[in-house]
Amino acid sequence: MKKIMSLLLMLVILFSITACGGSTGETQQPAESQPDASDAPAPDDNSGDGAESNDIIIGASFGQNVHPFFVAMQLGIEQACQDLGISNLNFLAADGSLETQVSQIENLVTMGCDAILLNPYDSDGVANAVADASRAGVKIITMDIDCAGSDAFVASNNVLVGEMLGDYIIEQLGGTGKIAIIDGISVTSLKDRSEGFLGKIAASDIEIVAEQYAAMERSTSLEAAETILQANPDIKAFVGVNENSGMAILSAVTAAGRLDDIIITTVDATSENLAAIRDGKVEVGVSQNPYLMGYQAVEQAVRMKKGENVEKFVEVEVSYMTKENVQEFITREQGYGVEIE
């Protein structure tokens, strides 16, 4: 009889452990290499512990998911859910399709999500779906890219990112010279970077001889960079406002044999950007921290669920990346599972 009771007790414990680890919906598996626990921020005192938070149902929709930036963001979300005792995480990615993302937002509402963590593929394109979700009582927390109707926005100050690039170019060129820029206008983050950069440059004697809105795709950025270089061989700096534009500019400048006399900028601590800065091919980049964006977005969702007030904009710190300090960022990104060649 004792043996039977012991066996039943073991089965009950096993069932309890399995139930606590489950989740509803489809959750994409994280990268195999997890960040060190010391990289994760401690849960905010106002976020509550897992016992208070684990009844929240969270959905996430990324415009893209294969890019290292979004891999780190997903890891931040998953770590926050683990720290706060949240098991109901439904993770989806639109793979660069606006139509898919709109459907995902609708599906997450139907699934009964309390909050949707949204990285919009197109800020204007998702606005109607976001409005419908809000009317259904679902909170929308945007990450990196904002859209109309969001309840909170967790991101870098992208105007500041642009200003930092502008300050660097002004300093390096002594406030004068000809430059070109590849930027974008379809998402809020790129619009804001352009605004910050152009505002700084306007206060100097630097002349922008070419500007192309091609930064959303690597292929269009490369075509634009090649065209700009052919038409403006005397530029002294070529500004990229994200990885796509920065790496496309690097390819075009290298092919033109101009690597030694044109300053190149980029944004984000991605593997290609980090390697290019480390190797002295790109002068400077501005690093964001997508892991913290994801982590803090979950914290905002928990606060909203508890009826607490949240800030409309939650700012995540940005930093310059140069050859002198790039190893710090390489080490950080390797902790998130990013491989640096």
N, C-alpha and C positions, 0 to 999 in steps of 0.2 A: 504493500500500500504506500509506503514512504517513497518507493522508487517511482510509482505512478504520479504521486503528488509533485515530486521534484521535476519530472518530465513536463507536467502541465505548466508548472511555474516557469520553466525555461521557454516554453512556447509562447506564453503570455508576454514575457520580456522581449523576445525576438519580434513579435508582432508590433509591440509598442515602438520599438526602435525603427522598424520599417515605416510605420505610419508617420512618424515625425519627420522623416527625410523625404516624403513624397512632395510632388508639386502638380498643379493642374496645368493643362495646356502643354505646348511643346516648348522646351527650353533647350537652346543650342548649347552643346558642350563647350566649356571654356578651353583655352589653350592648355596644353599639357604642362607647361612650366608656369607655376603660380608665383606671384610676387611674394617676396618675403613679408612675413606678418608685420614687421616693423614699418613697412611702407604704408600700411593701411591706417587711416586716421581712427582714433577712438570714437565710438558713437557719441554724438552730442548729448549732453545731459538732458536736453529737452526732447530727445527722440524716444525715450523710454527704453525698457529692456525688452528682450524677445517675448516674454510672457504677455506684455501689453500690446505688442505690435504684430504678432504672428497671424492675426485674423485678416490683415489687409491683403487684397488681391491686386497685384501689380502687373501691368502689361508693358512691354517695351517694343518699340518699332524703330529700327535704324534705316536710314535711306540707303546705306551701304553697310557691309559687315566684314568684308575680307581685308580691308585696309587695316594696318597695324594700329592706327589711331582708334578705330572702333573696337578692335580686339581689347585694347587697354580699357576702354570705356565699359565694355561688357564685363570685364573682370572686376572693375570697381563696383558695378551694380551687384554682381553675384556675391562679392565679399561683404558688401553692406547688408544684403539680405541674410547672409549667414550670421553676421554679427548681431543683427536685430531680430533674429528668430523668425524670419519671413520665409515661408516655404512655397507660397503661391506666386511664382514668377512665370510669366508667359512671355518668352522672348521670340521676336520675329524680325526679319530683315527683308527689305524691299528689293535689294540687289539692283539699285539704280532705276527703279520703275516707279513713277508717281502713281500710276493706276494701282499697282500692287500695294503701295503704302496706304492709299486711301481705303482700299478693301481691308487692310490689316487693322486700321483704326476702327473701322466699323465692326469687324469681328471681335476685337478686344472689348468693345462696349457690350456687344451681345453676350460675351463670356462672363460679364458681371464684374469687370475690373473696377476697382475703386480709383485707381490712378493709372495714367499712361505716361511712360517716360518716352519722349518723342525726339528723335533727331530727324528733322524734316529733310527730305530730298529736294523739295521745292517749297519755299516759304509760302508763296501765294497759293500754290496748287493744293495744299492740305487744309487751307483755311475753312472751307465748308465742312469737311469731315470733323475738324476740331470743334467747330461751332455746334455741330450735332452732338458730339460727345459731351460737351459742356452742358447742353440742354438736358442730357440724360443723367446729369449729376456726376460725371466722371471728371476728375481733376487732370489737367494736362501740365506736365513739367517738361519743358523743352531743354535740350542739352546741345551746346555748341552753336546751334542755329535756332533762331527764334521764329515764331509765326504769330499772326494775329490770333487772339483768343486764349493764349497760354495763361496759366495761373501763376507759374514761376518759370524763370529762365536761369539755368545754371551754365555758366560759360566764362571764358576769358573776356576781358574788356577789349573787344576787337578794334575799337577806335584807338586804344592805347597801343595795340600791336602795330597798327599802321604808323602811329606817331613814332614808335621806337625805330622802325625801319627808316622813317624819314630823318630822324635825328642822326642815325648812323651814316646815311648817305651824305647829309649836309656836312658832317664832321670830316668824313673821308675826302670829300671833294672840295673842302674849303668854301662851301657855299656857292659854288659856281660850276657850270659845265652842262653838258647835254646828257639826258638819261631817257630810258624807256621803261614802261611798266606793262605787265600782263596781269589783269585783275578780273573781277567778275561782278555781276549785278543780280544774279538769280537767287542768291541766298543772303540772309542778313549779315552773316559773318564776313563775307567778302566785301559787301557794300561798306560795312563799317571800317574795315581795314583800309579800303581805298580812301574813304573820307578822312581818316586820321593821317594817312600818308600825304595825300594831296594838300591838306591843310598846312602841314609842316613845310612842304616844298614851296608853297605859295608865298611863304614869308622869306624865302631866300632868292638868290639870283640864278638858281638852277632852272634849266629849261627842259620840260618834258616834250620830247619831239615825237613820241609815239605812245599810244595807249590802246590796248586791245582787250576786249572782254572775252577772254578765252580760257580762263583759269579752271573751269569746272572739269575739263577733260585733258589728259596728257597729250593726246593726238592733236587737238585743236591748239593747245598751248605751243607745241613744237612747230606747227605750221606758222603760227603767228610770230614766234621768235625768229624763225628763219627769214620771214618776209621783212620784219623790222630791221634785222641786221643788214640785210642787203640794201635797204633803203637808207639806213643811217649808220654808216661805218664809223662815224666819229663819236658814238656815245661812249661815256665813261662808266656808266653803271646801268645794270639791267635788273629791274626789280620784279621778283615773283612774290605773290602774296599767299601762296600755299605750296604744298609739295609738288602738285602737278605742274604749276607754272615754273617753280624754281628749278626742278629737274629737267624740264623741257628747255628752259633757257640754258642750263649747263650743257646739254647735248648740242644745242645750236652753236653756242659760243666755242665749244671744244672743236666741233667740225669746221668752224671758220678760222681756227688757229688764233683765237683772241683771248684765250684763258688767262694770259698774264697781264692783260691791260683793261679788263672789264670787271667791275665789282658786281657780284651776283648775291642776291638775297633770297631767302626762303622762309617758310614758317612750318613749324611742327617738328617734334623730335622723333621722326620716323627713321627707319633703318637707312634709307638712301640719303636723306638729308644729313644724318649724323656721320655717315661714312664720308660724304663729300666735304663736310666741314673739317672733320678729322684729317683728311688728306690734303687740305688747303685749296680745294677747288672752288668752294663756296666761302665767301668772306664771313657771312653772319646769317644766323637764323633766329627766330623767336620761338621759344618752346612753350607749348601749352601742356596741361596735365589732364588728359581725358579720363584717366583712372579716377581722379578726384571728382571730375564732373559727374561720372556715373555714381560714385559713392554718395556724393552730396545730394544728387537728385532723389535717391531713395530716402534719405533723411527728410527731405521736404515733403515727400509723399506721406511719410509716417506722421509728420506734424499736421498735415492737412486732414488726415484720417481722424486725428485726435481733436480736431476743431481749433487748433492753434493758429495764430497769425504767422505768415511766412513773408519773407522779403520777395518782392517781385523779381529782383535781379540778385542772384548769388554769384559773386565774382570769384573766379579761380585765378590764382597768381600766374603771371607769365615772366619769362626770363630770357635774356640774350644767350645765345649759344655761339661761341667762338672756338677757335682751335685751342685756346688756352684752357677752357673749362669744359670742353665737349665730353670728356671722359665721364664726368658726373652724370650726364644725361644718358650716355651709353650704358652705364651701370644700372641706372634706374629702369631704362627700357628693357634691358636684358632680364631684369627681375619680373617684368610683365610678360616674358616669353617672346620678346622680339629678338630676332637673330640679326646681328650686325656683321656684315662681311668684312 
